[in-house]
Amino acid sequence: QVQLVESGGGLVQAGGSLRLSCAASGRTFSTYVMGWFRQAPGKEREFVGAIRWRGGETYYTDSVKGRFTISRDNAKNTVYLQMNSLKPEDTAVYYCAADQYNAEVAWVIRATMTRAYDYWGQGTQVTVSS
């Protein structure tokens, strides 16, 4: 079992920044990829970005490239989502998730799929005002 706890959400004006954290506990050594997703009211949960736990490679959806950055601190078992130049359309509940399957070179394809993840956090609200 892996437990994930997100924090760092809040209300920010357009153009501002927030950093979300996802603290993992439990069988974290079995985790290969950590993903960030978001869900706006009335919409499906969508992929934001992901990071390979060991190698640190990252991948982002096009709408956040150049604005969002994912990083990790292995010693703290924590993954971060730094969000800059926030837009009102970034408003959503943000979730982190853990995938414990090693997809090797296909990790990017798998990382974008919600069904690939074994564990999810409770989510943290991000609201960007215009």
N, C-alpha and C positions, 0 to 999 in steps of 0.2 A: 504494500500500500504506500501511496505517496500523498501527502497532504500539501496543498498549495494555498497560500494566503496572499492576495493582492492588497496593495495599499498605494496611496499617493494620488488618488483621484480628487477631483474638486471642480470648482467653477473658475474659469479663466477667460479673459477677453481674447478676441480674435487677434492673432499675431503673437500671443503669449506662449509660454512653455509649461510643461508639467513632466515630472518623472514618476513613472509607475514602477513599483517593485513587486516581485513575486518571490516569496520565500518558500522554499521547498523543504520538506522533512519526510522522514521515513526511508523507503528504499530508493533513494535518489541515485545510487550508483547504477541502477538499471535503466536510467533515463538517457536516451540518445538525442532527443530533440525537445526543445521547449518552444512552444508557439504562443503568439498573442493573437487574439481574436477580438472582435467587437460586435455589439448588437444594438442597433438603434431601434426606437419604438416602431413596431409594425413591420420590421424588416428581419430578414434571416441573419443569423450569425455569419460574419465574414472574416476571412483571413486578413491579418495585418502584417505579420512578419514572424520569422522563426530563427532560432539559433541552434547549431549543433553543440551539444553540451561539452564534448571533449575538444573538438577542433576549433570551435568558435566561428565557423562560417555562418554567415547570415543571408537571409533572403527576405525581400519585402514585396508587398503588393505595389503596383505602380502608383497608386494614389498617395502613398506616403513616402516614396523614395525621395531622398534628399532632405526630408523633414524629420523622419523618425529614425532612431538608432537603437538597436538591441545590443545589450552587453550582458556579461555574466561575471559573477564572482564565485568561483568554484569553492573557495574556502568557506564562504557564507551560504553556499547553496541558494544563491539568489540571482534572479534574472531581472534586468531592468529594461524599461521601455522609455527612452528619452524622446519626448515629443516637442518639437519646435514649430514655430510658424503655424500654430493651430488655427483651424478654420471651423466655422459653425457646423459644417458637415462632418467634422470629427466627433461630434457629440454622440455618445453611446456609452453603454456599459462595456468595460474592457475586461477580458478574461485571459488568464494564462492557462496553459495546458501542457501536460507532459506525455510524450510518446516513448514507450519503452521497447520499440521495435527498431532494430538497426537496418535501415533500408539502404545503407551504403550510398552508391552514387545516385540512386533514385530518391534521395531524401527530400529534395525540393518538391517533387511532385506530391509525395506523401504528405509533406508538411502543410500543404494548403487545405487538406481535407479534414473537416471536423471529426469525421468518424475514425480517423487514424489515432486519435489521442485517447489515452487510457484514463487520465485523471484531469480534473478541472478545478480551478479555484471558484470562489463565490462571486467574483466580479467586483469591479469598482467603477463608480459613475464618473464620467468625464463630461462636463458641460462647457461648451465654448459659446460665449455670447458675442453677438455682432456689434 
